[in-house]
Amino acid sequence: MTNQEILEIFKKTKALLEGHFLLTSGKHSNKYFQCAQVLQYPEYLNKICTLIYEYFKLFEIDTVISPAIGGICVGQEVGRLLNKRFIFAEREDKEMTLRRGFTLSPGEKVLVCEDVITTGGSVFEVIKIVKSYGAEVVGVASIVDRSNGTVKFESPQFSALTLEVIIYPPDDCPLCKENIPLMKPGSRKKF
């Protein structure tokens, strides 16, 4: 699938929103990827995650991990395609952690899967968790890389859709200056 074909899926499912958005990073943007709108359809979930699977299928992977909540569908499907265990990290007192009895072992080979990468904040937090257990991050995957590849991880990385979407610091946002209402449609509220 090409970037354009994936973008068409996002448009068809109304997952690519336009307006004035507060991102989880605290920055503002005129575009927002609501991946849940795409991932609710098994056909699209499978097609997009198959691209991730194809990239990582020859890597030595023991476990797939995702940050909750956005990355869970992606990680679960990639884990299923790879026939590997899937776990997720979630926030507890504003800190990403493993709960629900999930754990990793020293030397375990782990693939991190996310829905959207903007600054990479949640992925970096998950990488820190993986390393704290002595496990090894063998790769990072996402459905969308909004940074157009400018966010770099220390492992091989792959995104099904890579493009540059403009982001603004909140104190210098032209959308704020135009008094366009600010929205936060994601899973983590930051108001």
N, C-alpha and C positions, 0 to 999 in steps of 0.2 A: 504494500500500500504506500502511496506517496503522501507527502505532507498535505497536498490539496485534497486527496480522497479522505484523509482523516479529518481535515477541517470541515469538509462537507458533512461528515457524520456529526460533528459538533454543532454545525448550523442546523441540520435536520432535527436534531434532538433538543434544540434550544439550550445547548450546553455552553455556547459561547455568548456571553452577555456583554452588552455595551452600555456604558454609562460612567459613573464615578464610584469607584470601589475602594474600600479599605481592605488591604491584604493582610494576611496573618503576620507578615513581617512588620506591619505598621506603615508601610508605604502605600501610596495611592496609585491607581491605574484606571485607564478608560476601558479596559477589557478584563473580563473575569471568566475563567474556565471552571464551570460547575460540572466536574467530571461525573458526579453521581447521576446526572441526567443521561449521560452516555452509558454508564456502567449498569443501569437498570435493565438494559437490553442484553440478554446473554449472547446474542449474535455479535454485537459490537464489542462486548467485553472479551469474547473469545478471539475475534479478529485482531484486536489491538494487542492483547496479551500474547498472542501467538508470535507477533513481531519480536517481543521481548524474549520469549522462549527460544526462537530461532537464533537470536544473538548469543544467548548464554547456554544453549543446550550442551555444548562441549566443555563447559567449565566444570571443575570439580566443586559441587555444591552439596552441602548436607541439609541446610535449612534456609528458608526464605523468611524474612522479617519485614514488617511494614510499620510505619507510625499510624496510630489510630487518629482519626477515623477514616480520612480520605484514602489512605493507601491499602486498607484492608481488602477490598474487593480485588484490587490489582495483585497484591501479594498472594491471596488465596488462589486466584486463577493461575498465576505463574507457577506457584507451588504444585498445583494440580497437574499442569502441563509437564512439569519437570519430574513429577511423582516424588516430591520432597516434602518434608515437614514444613508447616507454616505456623508462625507465631506473630504476635504484634506487641508493640510497645504502646503505652498510653500515658496520659498525664495524670499525675497524682500530686496535688498541691503545686500545680504549675510546672512540675518537672517530669520529663519523659522517663518512664521506668518500665521494667517488666513486672507484670502482676499475674494473677490467675494461675500461679504455679509454673509459669514459663521460665525456662532457664537455658543457658548455653554452656557448652563445655570448652575447656581450653583446646585450641587447635581446630575447633569446628569451623567449617567453611560456610560463610553466610552471604546470601544475596539480599541486598536491601532494595525494596520496591516501594515506590511512592506514586501518587496520582499526578501532582503538579509540583515542579520545582521552580521557584522564583528566586529566592536567596539561598536555598538549600538548608535553611535552619533546622527543620524537623529531621532531615536526613543526617545532618551533622550530629544531632542529638542521638539518633539511633546508632550511628557509627560509634559514638562514644560509649554507649551501652554495650555494644558487641565487643569492643576492645576491653572493656572493664571485666569481662568474663574470660579474657584470654583467647577469645575466638577471633577469626580472621575474616575481614570483609573482602570478598572476592570480586564484588561488582555492585554497581548502583544502577537501578532501572527506574524509569518513570514513563507515564503516558505522555505528559507534556513537559517540555523544558522551555519555560518562558524566557530564560536568560540567553537563549540561542547559543548554549555551550560555554558561556562565560563563567558559570559556577563550576568549579573543578573539585572533584573528590580525588582521593589518593588511590583509587581503584578504577578499573575499566568502567565506563558508564555508557548507557544507551537510553535514548528516549525515542518513543514511537513518533512523536511530533516535536520538532525543534523549530522555534521561531523566536524572534525578539519582539517582546511586547513592552511598550514604554511604561516605566514606573517613575513616580515622582516622590521626592521627599515631602512629607506632609506640610512642612513649613514653606515649601516653594512649589505648590501644586497649582497649575493654571486652572484646573477644574474647580478648586476651592475658590479661586479668585473670581470665577464666573458664577459663583453661588449655585453650582449644580449639586443637588442633594447627594450626600455620601451614603453608600449602602455597604453592608457587610453580610454577604450571602453565605459565607463558608460555615464550617462546623465550629470554629473557635471564635467566640465573640471578643472583641478587643476595644470596645467603647469605654 
